[in-house]
Amino acid sequence: METQVRKARSKYHEYTVKTPGSSTRGARRIITGEATDEDYYTADHYASFSPIAFGC
């Protein structure tokens, strides 16, 4: 009997956050996922992430 394993693929969107003084897109991004509470901010182009808290 063959077992199939399906990997769930999370869809996300990336948005550029303007970086003052940068002639390019810069490193700052907001990343949003499909699930609730799956929104993050990165100031260093994916080296670290901070969750976005909407309940503030």
N, C-alpha and C positions, 0 to 999 in steps of 0.2 A: 504494500500500500504506500502510495506516495503522499507525503505531507507537503503542502504548499504554505509558505510563509509570505504574507503580504506586508510590506512595509508601508506605513502610512506616510504620505508626503504632505508636509505642511506647506500651504501656499502663503506667501507673504508679499508685502509691498514695501518698497524702500522709498523714502522721501528725503530729499536734500534739505538741510537746514542752512540757510545762508551764513557764510563765515565772513565777517567784516574784514576787509583788507586782503582777501584771497582772490587771486585772478582765475582760480579754477573752482570746481564745485566744493572744494574743501573736504574735511574729514567728517563733519557732523551729519548724522542721519537719524531719522525716526523710522523704525521698522514696525510694521503692523502685521499681525497674524490673523487667522480666521477665528480663533477662539477668543472668548472673553479674557481679559487680563493678559493678552499676548502682545502688548505694545511696549516697545523699548526705545531708549535713546542711547546713541553712542557718539561720543565726542572725538573718538580716536579711530574711526573707520574699522569697527568690529574687533578691536583689541579688548574692549570691555563694554558692558551693557548696564544700563540702569532701567528698571521697570518704570513705566509712566503711571503715576498714581492719579486717578481721575476723581477720587473721593476727597480731595483736599479742599 
